[in-house]
């Protein structure tokens, strides 16, 4: 049976609320020659910007976190970029401002682009798929629970009113943190959903909308999934 046949898309950005996902991490400067951006001098080394979320700890992990794209929260910055040592700033949805260090926005879940277009930063982001339940925003009776990792692939189940079927979701993660120090490695610039299938059904692909949402498509069909803090299991 085709996965998610006939489902329509939704306005996911406004739906993703109330679930904590990381908004920090280490971002590396893009390769200006390969990608067309202007270099920033960091003493001959790849420029790095480390963002720490200044928010209450996640009750499940103990790590400070915030809903990426979904909330407003404070951040602290450090790294080799000019004026970034011990700088404070704020994230407002996709918008990021850090003192005199950085002003720009998230282009995707792991990409920051400055307002002047001179700086492109990547974070090798791997979202936690196992916490909570991913819910179809147009049909809340369809849920997905992921329970195990094998490399970049998570297994779990699709949950509907008629029962449960095995589900598999594979993620392709940016590798810029590696490429920055090994120019011979092919660049994967963005974290994306490589595939979502249910018991060998159609292959769906897509992107993360913040840390707590997915937008998937298969041909002309589409679906939006929102991660919610629920405890439904596959058993």
C-alpha positions as semicolon CSV with decimal commas, in nm:
position;residue;x (nm);y (nm);z (nm)
1;X;0,000;0,000;0,000
2;X;0,132;0,343;-0,089
3;X;0,237;0,543;0,213
4;X;0,029;0,852;0,289
5;X;-0,169;0,826;-0,035
6;X;-0,378;1,131;-0,113
7;X;-0,269;1,343;0,183
8;X;-0,247;1,717;0,136
9;X;0,007;1,964;0,271
10;X;-0,043;2,195;0,566
11;X;0,099;2,510;0,721
12;X;0,357;2,340;0,935
13;X;0,552;2,640;1,060
14;X;0,256;2,763;1,260
15;X;0,179;2,416;1,392
16;X;0,520;2,331;1,537
17;X;0,498;2,443;1,897
18;X;0,568;2,310;2,242
19;X;0,834;2,049;2,167
20;X;1,197;2,113;2,256
21;X;1,462;2,063;1,992
22;X;1,820;2,184;1,989
23;X;1,893;2,529;1,853
24;X;2,266;2,535;1,921
25;X;2,580;2,365;1,791
26;X;2,897;2,439;1,599
27;X;2,867;2,604;1,258
28;X;3,149;2,605;1,001
29;X;3,207;2,865;0,733
30;X;3,120;2,772;0,377
31;X;3,389;2,723;0,113
32;X;3,367;3,056;-0,073
33;X;3,537;2,927;-0,388
34;X;3,312;2,624;-0,420
35;X;2,984;2,789;-0,318
36;X;3,024;3,151;-0,425
37;X;3,035;3,320;-0,084
38;X;3,290;3,576;0,032
39;X;3,562;3,454;0,271
40;X;3,610;3,576;0,626
41;X;3,968;3,561;0,754
42;X;4,013;3,334;1,056
43;X;4,390;3,297;1,046
44;X;4,394;3,046;0,763
45;X;4,159;2,802;0,939
46;X;3,793;2,730;0,866
47;X;3,588;2,982;1,062
48;X;3,364;2,829;1,327
49;X;3,078;2,976;1,527
50;X;2,950;2,791;1,833
51;X;2,600;2,876;1,952
52;X;2,474;2,779;2,298
53;X;2,104;2,802;2,378
54;X;2,035;3,017;2,684
55;X;1,712;2,843;2,783
56;X;1,579;2,614;3,058
57;X;1,698;2,251;3,034
58;X;1,489;1,997;2,847
59;X;1,327;1,784;3,122
60;X;1,404;1,467;2,925
61;X;1,772;1,529;2,846
62;X;1,883;1,800;3,090
63;X;2,027;1,994;2,794
64;X;1,914;2,354;2,731
65;X;1,703;2,355;2,418
66;X;1,446;2,551;2,221
67;X;1,212;2,491;1,928
68;X;1,414;2,576;1,619
69;X;1,206;2,811;1,396
70;X;0,924;2,787;1,652
71;X;1,012;3,011;1,947
72;X;1,211;3,313;2,058
73;X;1,513;3,239;2,275
74;X;1,848;3,380;2,382
75;X;2,181;3,242;2,260
76;X;2,548;3,289;2,347
77;X;2,820;3,270;2,083
78;X;3,188;3,188;2,071
79;X;3,432;3,103;1,793
80;X;3,683;3,242;1,547
81;X;3,452;3,482;1,366
82;X;3,521;3,852;1,435
83;X;3,342;3,999;1,741
84;X;3,190;3,660;1,834
85;X;3,381;3,570;2,152
86;X;3,135;3,571;2,443
87;X;2,875;3,754;2,234
88;X;2,506;3,739;2,322
89;X;2,214;3,731;2,083
90;X;1,867;3,609;2,008
91;X;1,679;3,377;1,773
92;X;1,331;3,488;1,662
93;X;1,185;3,217;1,440
94;X;1,435;3,197;1,152
95;X;1,595;3,532;1,240
96;X;1,935;3,531;1,419
97;X;2,111;3,838;1,562
98;X;2,429;3,822;1,773
99;X;2,567;4,161;1,878
100;X;2,826;4,280;1,624
101;X;2,907;3,918;1,537
102;X;2,627;3,800;1,308
103;X;2,297;3,916;1,162
104;X;2,103;3,685;0,933
105;X;1,865;3,393;0,925
106;X;1,828;3,017;0,903
107;X;1,806;2,908;0,538
108;X;1,734;2,553;0,653
109;X;1,754;2,355;0,974
110;X;2,136;2,357;0,964
111;X;2,229;2,661;0,752
112;X;2,283;3,023;0,858
113;X;2,315;3,297;0,594
114;X;2,416;3,654;0,680
115;X;2,210;3,952;0,567
116;X;2,492;4,083;0,349
117;X;2,537;3,744;0,181
118;X;2,903;3,723;0,276
119;X;2,877;3,437;0,524
120;X;2,722;3,092;0,493
121;X;2,752;2,863;0,798
122;X;2,669;2,492;0,828
123;X;2,587;2,283;1,135
124;X;2,612;1,902;1,103
125;X;2,269;1,865;1,256
126;X;2,111;1,527;1,339
127;X;1,767;1,571;1,498
128;X;1,647;1,335;1,769
129;X;1,377;1,131;1,599
130;X;1,308;0,892;1,887
131;X;1,167;1,139;2,141
132;X;0,797;1,210;2,107
133;X;0,560;1,109;1,829
134;X;0,542;1,250;1,474
135;X;0,180;1,338;1,393
136;X;0,019;1,404;1,054
137;X;-0,109;1,761;1,097
138;X;-0,397;1,694;0,853
139;X;-0,495;1,355;0,998
140;X;-0,405;1,326;1,367
141;X;-0,509;0,959;1,368
142;X;-0,188;0,881;1,174
143;X;0,125;0,889;1,388
144;X;0,484;0,772;1,353
145;X;0,705;0,652;1,636
146;X;1,077;0,593;1,581
147;X;1,254;0,378;1,835
148;X;1,599;0,273;1,709
149;X;1,898;0,405;1,516
150;X;2,124;0,219;1,272
151;X;2,365;0,476;1,134
152;X;2,146;0,743;0,974
153;X;1,835;0,522;0,967
154;X;1,562;0,505;1,230
155;X;1,308;0,223;1,252
156;X;0,971;0,232;1,421
157;X;0,607;0,215;1,322
158;X;0,318;0,392;1,156
159;X;0,023;0,404;1,398
160;X;-0,333;0,431;1,264
161;X;-0,678;0,341;1,390
162;X;-0,646;0,006;1,209
163;X;-0,313;-0,094;1,369
164;X;0,063;-0,060;1,332
165;X;0,304;-0,119;1,044
166;X;0,683;-0,107;1,041
167;X;0,820;0,233;0,932
168;X;1,175;0,329;0,833
169;X;1,314;0,680;0,806
170;X;1,662;0,765;0,670
171;X;1,833;1,101;0,716
172;X;2,117;1,251;0,512
173;X;2,318;1,481;0,738
174;X;2,541;1,773;0,639
175;X;2,907;1,678;0,660
176;X;3,056;2,026;0,644
177;X;3,238;1,985;0,976
178;X;3,438;1,710;0,807
179;X;3,471;1,880;0,469
180;X;3,610;2,193;0,630
181;X;3,920;1,998;0,732
182;X;3,928;1,755;0,438
183;X;3,863;1,944;0,112
184;X;3,867;1,616;-0,083
185;X;3,538;1,503;0,076
186;X;3,226;1,571;-0,134
187;X;3,008;1,834;0,032
188;X;2,662;1,748;0,163
189;X;2,540;2,096;0,254
190;X;2,206;2,028;0,420
191;X;2,037;1,788;0,658
192;X;1,746;1,628;0,469
193;X;1,503;1,338;0,495
194;X;1,631;1,089;0,239
195;X;1,338;0,849;0,268
196;X;1,033;0,752;0,470
197;X;0,868;0,421;0,387
198;X;0,615;0,191;0,549
199;X;0,653;-0,184;0,485
200;X;0,818;-0,136;0,148
201;X;0,572;0,130;0,028
202;X;0,647;0,443;-0,172
203;X;0,959;0,644;-0,093
204;X;0,887;0,989;0,050
205;X;1,155;1,258;0,074
206;X;1,167;1,602;0,228
207;X;1,309;1,851;0,471
208;X;1,296;1,934;0,839
209;X;1,095;2,240;0,939
210;X;1,285;2,337;1,248
211;X;1,378;2,053;1,479
212;X;1,018;1,945;1,532
213;X;0,860;1,923;1,190
214;X;0,892;1,739;0,858
215;X;0,759;1,834;0,516
216;X;0,751;1,530;0,284
217;X;0,650;1,472;-0,076
218;X;0,602;1,194;-0,329
219;X;0,516;1,321;-0,674
220;X;0,220;1,555;-0,635
221;X;0,132;1,421;-0,288
222;X;0,260;1,584;0,029
223;X;0,233;1,557;0,403
224;X;0,343;1,757;0,707
225;X;0,444;1,584;1,029
226;X;0,472;1,760;1,365
227;X;0,664;1,610;1,656
228;X;0,464;1,611;1,978
229;X;0,560;1,524;2,331
230;X;0,356;1,202;2,350
231;X;0,447;0,856;2,480
232;X;0,269;0,627;2,231
233;X;0,470;0,308;2,164
234;X;0,498;0,060;1,877
235;X;0,402;-0,238;2,093
